[in-house]
Amino acid sequence: MTNAYMRQASALYQQTGLAGRVESADPHQLIALLLDGAIERIAQARGHLRRGDVAAKGAAVTKAVAIVGELRVSLDHKAGGEVAQRLDSLYDYVTRRLLFAQLNNDEGALAECMDLLDSVRKGWNGIRDSYLANRAGNAA
C-alpha cells in the first residue's frame, strides 16, 4: 500500500467515525464536536504555518472560521440571555483574530484562539451532567 492510499483510507475512516458521532449526538454533544473541530483546525493551521505550507494553513483557518460561524449561529439569544451575548462577542473576536492570523502569519493569534475556545470547551463539558439531568427531568 502506498502512503497516499493510507492517508486517504485514514481520512475516510475519520470522516465515517465523525459522521457516526454526529448522527448519534444530542444537541450538547454537537456543540462539543464543533468546539473540538475548531480547536483541531486551528492546531492544524499552526502546524502548517510552522512548515510554511501557506495553502494548507489557509484551508485550516477557513474551516476554523466556518466552524466558529456555526457556533455563533447555534446560540439561542432568547434562552441564553447574557451568556449567549457574551459567547457571540467571543466568537466574533475569535473570528477576527483567526483572520488576522491568516493574513499576518501570526502563530500567537492562533494560539490565543485555541486557548479561548478551549476555555469554552472546558466550561461546556463541565455542564454536561446538569444538561443530562435537566433533559431527563423534562422527559419525565
SVG drawing of the C-alpha trace seen along z (x, -y; Angstrom):
<svg xmlns="http://www.w3.org/2000/svg" viewBox="-43 -41 52 43">
<polyline fill="none" stroke="black" stroke-width="0.4" points="0.0,0.0 1.2,-3.5 1.5,-6.3 -1.1,-8.3 -3.5,-5.4 -3.0,-5.0 -3.7,-8.8 -6.8,-8.5 -8.0,-5.5 -7.3,-7.2 -9.2,-10.3 -12.2,-8.2 -12.2,-6.3 -12.1,-9.6 -15.0,-11.0 -17.0,-7.9 -16.3,-8.0 -17.2,-11.6 -20.4,-11.1 -21.4,-8.3 -20.8,-10.6 -22.8,-13.4 -25.7,-11.2 -26.0,-9.8 -25.2,-13.1 -27.6,-15.1 -27.5,-19.0 -25.0,-19.3 -22.6,-16.9 -23.0,-18.6 -21.7,-21.8 -18.8,-19.9 -18.0,-18.4 -17.9,-21.9 -15.6,-23.2 -13.3,-20.2 -13.3,-20.7 -12.5,-24.4 -9.6,-23.7 -8.3,-20.9 -8.4,-23.0 -6.5,-25.8 -3.9,-23.3 -3.5,-22.1 -3.2,-25.7 -0.4,-26.3 1.4,-23.2 1.0,-24.3 2.3,-27.8 5.4,-26.3 6.1,-24.2 5.4,-27.1 2.5,-25.4 0.5,-28.6 -2.3,-26.8 -2.9,-24.2 -2.8,-26.9 -5.3,-28.9 -7.6,-25.9 -7.4,-25.1 -8.1,-28.7 -11.0,-28.8 -12.5,-25.7 -12.0,-27.0 -13.7,-30.3 -16.7,-28.3 -17.0,-26.2 -16.9,-29.3 -19.6,-30.7 -21.7,-27.7 -21.1,-28.1 -22.4,-31.6 -25.5,-30.6 -26.3,-27.9 -26.6,-30.4 -30.1,-30.9 -30.1,-34.5 -33.6,-34.3 -32.9,-31.5 -29.3,-32.2 -29.6,-35.9 -26.3,-37.5 -24.3,-34.3 -25.3,-33.9 -24.4,-37.5 -21.0,-37.1 -20.4,-33.9 -21.5,-35.8 -18.9,-38.5 -16.2,-36.0 -16.9,-34.0 -16.8,-37.3 -13.5,-38.2 -12.1,-34.7 -13.2,-35.0 -11.4,-38.4 -8.3,-37.0 -8.3,-34.0 -8.5,-36.2 -5.7,-38.4 -3.6,-35.3 -4.2,-34.2 -3.2,-37.5 -0.2,-38.0 1.1,-34.5 0.7,-35.2 1.0,-32.0 0.4,-33.8 -3.1,-34.8 -3.8,-31.2 -2.6,-30.1 -4.9,-32.7 -7.9,-31.5 -7.1,-27.9 -6.9,-28.9 -10.2,-30.9 -12.1,-28.1 -10.5,-25.5 -11.8,-27.5 -15.3,-27.5 -15.0,-23.7 -14.0,-23.0 -16.9,-25.0 -19.3,-23.4 -18.1,-19.9 -18.4,-20.9 -22.2,-21.4 -22.8,-18.1 -24.2,-16.4 -26.6,-19.2 -27.7,-19.2 -28.5,-15.5 -30.3,-15.9 -32.4,-18.7 -33.2,-16.7 -34.2,-13.6 -36.4,-15.8 -38.1,-17.3 -38.7,-13.8 -40.3,-12.5"/>
</svg>
